[in-house]
Amino acid sequence: MTSAGSTGWNVVQLADIPATPWRNGGGVTRELAMWPDAGDWAWRMSVADVDKSGPFSKFDGIDRWFTVLEGAGVQLDVAGVLHRVTAGDAPLFFDGAADTGCELIDGKTRDFNLMVRRGSQPSKMVRVEGRHSETLNAMKTIAVYAHHSPARVLFDEEVLQLAHATLAWRMVTGSAAVGIAAQGALWMEIPA
């Protein structure tokens, strides 16, 4: 369930989102947010529980960010190039249309996915372990996912407290200063 407060933040708790099983039986996905709607989204954020190795679905025209939140990690074969991704690694950026296979390293994982329709400006995803700050000067969507701990988000003078396993996102139409404090969170920027 998404709730929008008077602050402009949309807040979604993972526990409120039903799991959708994959057609190949390899796991489940929880769609946290997509914009503008489910039928024709420009961006989508989800958490996936991967139970067994197998191929990723292809998404033509989509830039994809992938990061491991829990578990030993995965080895992704993206168009013949191997990438080992663990819970301590930076998020991996790749073409959603590429043939991508996933091998679990040592058991199940929980992963975060950001998919963005390809445009002229790049999207961004970074891990926050401690403090992170950004000065924004363009129209965009920003998001924070608190995955390993609660997070404190400062947006100009406004403070948002996020519980563990919670996503907050909002549109930014002008300049703003953002600060995040968390032991485990993701910061994302999506151009308008």
Secondary structure, DSSP 8 states (H G I E B T S, - for coil): -EEE-TTS-EEEEGGGS--EE-TTSSEEEEEEEEES-SSS-SEEEEEEEE-S-EE----TTEEEEEEEEESS-EEEEETTEEEEE-TTS--EEEETTS-EEEEESSS-EEEEEEEEE--SS--EEEEEEEEEEEEE-S-EEEEEEE-SS-EEEEETTEEEEE-TTEEEEEEE-S-EEEEEEEEEEEEEEEE-
